[in-house]
Amino acid sequence: QLLNHRGLESALHITLAQAARQQLPTAAIMVDIDNLRDVNSNFGNAAGDQVIRKIAHHLQRASRDSDVLARTGGDEYLLFLPNTDLDGARLLAERIRVGIAEHPLVVNQQRIPITVSLGVASTVGEIDLDKLSLEADRAMYLAKHAGRNRVASVENKPVHLRTPARQA
């Protein structure tokens, strides 16, 4: 019962305009469930569905009313955090990671460990939703490649070029 990508854009329309006008920070967290295919293979699709619902519920509880959560793929979620800088988003991502890892799913009296990999990105001012999502996704893949059950981030900083002073 979460938003899809189109619903995400619609829900963020006013927030994005305000961020551009007031030069406010906006962050995104991409969340990917680690090894969901293994859960489906070993415990059945019903267990996998329970994992998906459990993660969605945890993300909803962890987010503020002003945050916008969408399910963007089978095992991926995107959380947009208006008026949040990169450090604030990293802190939330780490709380989410730990909270999920601390609560395994129990199916037929068997504990199934659940972990997520999270990617964090942020920007200030005008927001290209697709670009920010792509940066969070890239960071999430860094977390996956570093061993899963991690938070990784990318910084979006402007590049300032200087030309050498002219010599007379």
C-alpha positions, 0 to 999 in steps of 0.5 A: 500500500505504498506509493509507486514512482509516479505517486512519489512525484505527485506527493513531493510536488509542493515540497520540491518547489519549496526546497528550490525556492528556499534552498533547503536540503533534501535527502533520499534513502534507497533501501534494498532487502538483502537476500530476499530471493534466498528467503523465497527459495528456502521458506516460500513466497509467503515468507518473502511477502511477510518480509516485504510488509515487515520492512515497509511497516518499519520504514513507515514507523521510522519516517516523519509525516513530511517524509515520503516513502515509495516501493520502487521495485520488488525488494526496494524502497525509496524514502525522500526526506525533505529539509534533511541534510546528508548527515541527518539522512545517514543517521536515520539510515543507520537507525533503520538498518539496526532496527531491521537487523535486530528483529528477525522474521519468525516463520514456523518457529524458525528465526529468519535474519533480515538485513537491508543495504541502504544508500543515502544521497542529498542535495540542496535547492532545486531537486532533480528527483530522478538524479537524486534517486539514482545517486541514492541507488548508486550508494545502495549498490556500494553498500551491497558490494561492501558486504550488505547490511550497511549504509553507504552515501554519496555527496553531491557537492558543486565543483568550483573551477578556478583559472590560473591568474594571468601572468603579465 
